[in-house]
Amino acid sequence: MAEFGISPGQLVAVFWDKSSPEEALKTLVDNLQGLTGSEGQVFTENLSQLLQSAHKESSFDVILSGVVPGSTSVHSAEVLAEMARILRPGGCLFLKEPVETTVVNNDKMKTASKLCSTLTLSGLVEVKELQRESLSSGEVQSVQEHLGYHSDSLLSVHITGKKPNFEVGSSSQLKLLTNKKTSSVKPVVDPAAAKLWTLSANDMEDDMVSWIFIDSDELLDPEDLKKPDPASLKAPSCGEGKKRKACKNCTCGLAEELEREKSKEQGTQPKSACGNCYLGDAFRCANCPYLGMPAFKPGEQVLLNNSNLQDA
């Protein structure tokens, strides 16, 4: 009992299954009640009913499972996670389970390392193996009878784990140092380390020195200094088709070329000042560029060449 570390006033849970001898369970509970005293309490429950129970989280200080002498309880990952949930922060879990000493592919038995890993994944820390012992003839018969498993390489292992001193989902404020003064004292550098990371000209070969201090302009050929032809920068299909159109992000100069052509056309296109040029000479000004031309429909585009503009 001493290895369980139970003290007066604690709440202890004992889980048993059909492989646990009834008299051994009763003796264990009586001894635990003597350790917890009148202020403490010992709860017993069938291991198969744990997942259906309504225990609140952080309910017990110590949980014992499979520790009844002669018991051959096997714990699933879901059962171990539930035990970690109902264990109080800082509480301890002690369990005993038959394990395989050889690696086998089965769902009934785990190895000792696999059992420790499962306890760690359930949320416990400081998981460690306390002791190993051979199974008694009664325990071997219990494994065969209740678990339907036959093997000559089984051992009984005692493992303990501790729940961290915080509950899952809890939060805590972090204290951050905002006005931390930086020390003005320079760190002392080991001369041997400084020499190790110092590179001098004496440490380099002649070929390396010439490569490091080479002039970057010498790496360019005369062809590299020539300005490229703007036409060579255009894509093969750029500006082709019935309607020439530049790309959205044109970089080949086609957009500027089309803009210049558009500005040139707009500059040679005469505009009406009074808006009556299309009605005919009777309504046109004396200096109208359309003077002498017949009336035309509203919206109709009339283009005049340079000679007509000069004559007008």
Beta strands, then each sheet from edge to edge (+ up, - down):
strand 1: 11-16
strand 2: 41-46
strand 3: 60-65
strand 4: 87-100
strand 5: 125-134
strand 6: 154-162
sheet 1: 2+ 1+ 3+ 4+ 6- 5+
end
